Amino acid sequence: MGVLMSDEALEIPLDDNPSLEDAEILIESGDGGEPRSVEIPEILPVLPLKNTVLFPFLLSPLLVRSDRSKLLIDEALLTPGRMLLCVAVKGQAEGPPGPDDVYRIGTVIRIAKMLKFPDDSYRLLVQGVTRARVADFTATDPFLRGRIRELEETGDRDSVETTALVRNLSQQFGALVAESPKMSDDLQVLVNSINDPSRLADLVGSNLDFDVEGKQALLAELDVPKRLRRVLDEVVRGREAFKVESEIRDKVQHDIGKSQRDYMLRQQLEAIRQELGEGEDTESELGRLRERIDAAGMPEEAYKQATREFDRLAQMPPAAAEHSVIRSYLEWMVELPWAKSSEDRLDVERARAILDEDHYGLEKVKDRIVEYIAVLSLKRDLKGPILCFVGPPGTGKTSLGRSIARALGRQFERISLGGVRDEAEIRGHRRTYVGALPGRIVQGLRRAGTRNPVFVLDEVDKVGADFRGDPSSALLEVLDPEQNATFSDHYLEVPFDLQQILFIATANLMDPVPAALRDRMEVIELPGYTEEEKVEIAKRFLIPRQRQQNGLAQFGFELSDACLQRLIRSYTREAGVRNLEREIAGLARKVARKVAEGGVSGPQPVGPDDLADLLGPVRFEPEVAERTAMPGVAVGLAWTPSGGDILFVESTRMPGKGGLKLTGSLGEVMRESAEAARSWLRTSASSPAIEPELFEKSDIHIHVPAAAVPKDGPSAGIAMVTSLASMLTGRPVKPAVAMTGEITLRGKVLPVGGIKEKVLAAKRAGIATVVLPEQNRQDVEEVQQELLEGLHLEYVGRIDEALRHTLVEAN
Amino acid sequence: MSEQDQDSLAEYFGEFGDRLRGDRWQPDVDIYETEKALVVRVEIAGVRGQDLNVRVDGQILRIAGVRRAPDGAQVRRLHQMEIASGPFERRLRIPIPFDRDAVSAQIADGFLTVTLPKSETGPRRVSVEV
């Protein structure tokens, strides 16, 4: 059995032996003199310290390893006061430092605590006592030993300067402690508790980032204010450095954060793109754009602008808002036909053939085109003329433009100006606006792909104008041959040459077109077609087209001339052929239905008698004869945008006091011409003698149906006179007589406009005789003779003459 | 002495675990060797013998006790209070072999002096027979 021997704790008995029992202690009464607290021995061991400078009054830990130093510590610990002198080693001395390796000025310290560690090193806690100087070394072995001179501090500790320095230092150091994460906030409390300037300087100095030399200098500075100032400087510098340091750190962190974020987002974007199959990298895209800019053949100014914008684009991240704006701008720039133009076919005969092939009649227009081509073939750099086709709807203005393009071998481009109210539609929006686009001219050019297309500006008379600007003034720049070489679109910002373009404007009416614009265009009138022309057009173009469109090509869909005539006369009333085509299409559909229902084969000619079956009852009857049977109704001729038309002037009288009533939506000019008619009859009429009382005792009423249609103009003057004269004399108006002409109070008949349309309208309406002003004879001569066949024209210079032709002879 | 200095002091001399205890005061200790013995001197003025306990536990010398504070009932107003009081304990590792049975302790002039005679043989081993 084993015996446990020693692990139990052992109580040590105490030998309690108080040796000084109740000794009486004498109480001395002091004389107020300051007792010398510490007696510093004259000769002290000198302990060299590497990289360390100790300051008076401050507690510092020390680690001692070398045997030399441990010997020194042992001796010091056994000496009363436990004092020794610590000095810093100069530089980086190797081996045990000798007298010349250390600074002479050091700090006398007292060892407060000593502890030996298991590895035999000494840990000390020491407290500084005072600054001292080694007068001379008395021994170097086994350790340094020297004769010590205690150093007295100098400088005025109580001066204002010192006080200010103390306060300032305390404040600045407090701020530094608060800012720096490396310093404990307790230091601030400690500093505030110190009042002695010298100790404050030492405490603060020891906590700053001085190197050994700096600390040594601080230690050697015996002038307290100077030392304070030195420390203060360092504190301020430290704060400054710390501020800069933290600024840099913040900025670096921020920069890193931002660039990392950007990078990650870009990576994701790239991934998304690849997922969507759009993985085209920006670089090659930009490169291609650059190539296109170079290849676009821009003039110098445009090229410069495009290059500048391209450079901006290249430096911009694709996510930037402006990126897409610049991109689409450049897309526009490169796609415009700066240098591309089509080769003109300057074959006059071929052009004429094409024009004839596409359109029947319209000789004047075709001549003008052929002339243009002829001149162009002689002089290649001809500026494109600006033609304006004016005429009623359906007369083929737009399709003529297309035909011209075909004849010249040019691209055809058409924009409609109807309802365009904003100048920007013509000239584009500035790029500063969101979603800005070039104007329609530039858009059309891009579509055309060449710089010399035939460019039709449809409905130029229907351009509106309001507070947003007047598009017609923008059109001026487009259409003026003097200006349009440098047409500048707001979006493009660089001029584009429009001179090679053959502009063709179309309009129904010239009146609404601003004078300035009218002035720049060569107006060509397309007055509308006669019945014969319509028959030809129908046979050549409309019927084949409808046959084609309704799938009747192999069945033969034919309309006889008589049938066409009736169709034109009784089912349409127009200057153009648009409604005629519609009616023909209606017929074609009926026939197609019959064929499809079966039972019919072979050609399907449609005769005049079939029309009522197929299209219903006749829509327009010649009504002139019927309506003019009573006295007081005369037929006038009017000019409308859709060609000419006839109008009836009715008058009647009732008992009254000589008033004149005018109804039927008459305009100012027309009302005045009615008054003139009455006045002339009242004053000058002799040939159809009229009782003067008739005017005094009756009210006269003139009405012009249809009442809902506004009418104006002086050309109904003769019709008014005729109507009044007929009513007042009781002589009816001759049947099938129509008339036009302005009148004066002296009885003259003045010329009026739109003669061709009016004559054609009269013919359409079944009029046999037309009374015209003498001075319009020339206009009539321009009308092709075959159109006038069957019409009797009477030219008159005075009202009485006219009345002779219009009123039935008195019996 | 400021708080900060005390901190660094505690940090510095805190290699022995017991010094880190904040709940009791600790008397200062000197330890030195003479020719024959290791001497531990502890500053325990005012601690009565019956309140003091000294034990040897292996290589650890444990000194514990209580210093009585002045009778609180008689105190009217305080002006300065520096002398620590209450229970204390110090555990000191003895760095050399010593004769455990010959350890002696005595109190004189406010110091406790513990004398640990040096032993040539080193720490006694425990042998166990089976």
Interface residues (C-beta under 8 A of the other chain):
Chain A: M1 G2 V3 L4 M5 S6 D7 A9 L10 E11 I12 P13 L14 D15 D16 N17 P18 S19 L20 L59 P61 K113 L115 K116 F117 P118 R123 L125 S184 D186 L187 V189 L190 S193
Chain B: M1 S2 E3 Q4 D5 D7 S8 L9 Y12 F13 E15 G49 L52 N53 V54 R55 V56 D57 G58 R62 P95 R100 D101 V103 S104 A105 Q106 I107 A108 D109 L112 V114 R124 V126 S127 V128 E129 V130
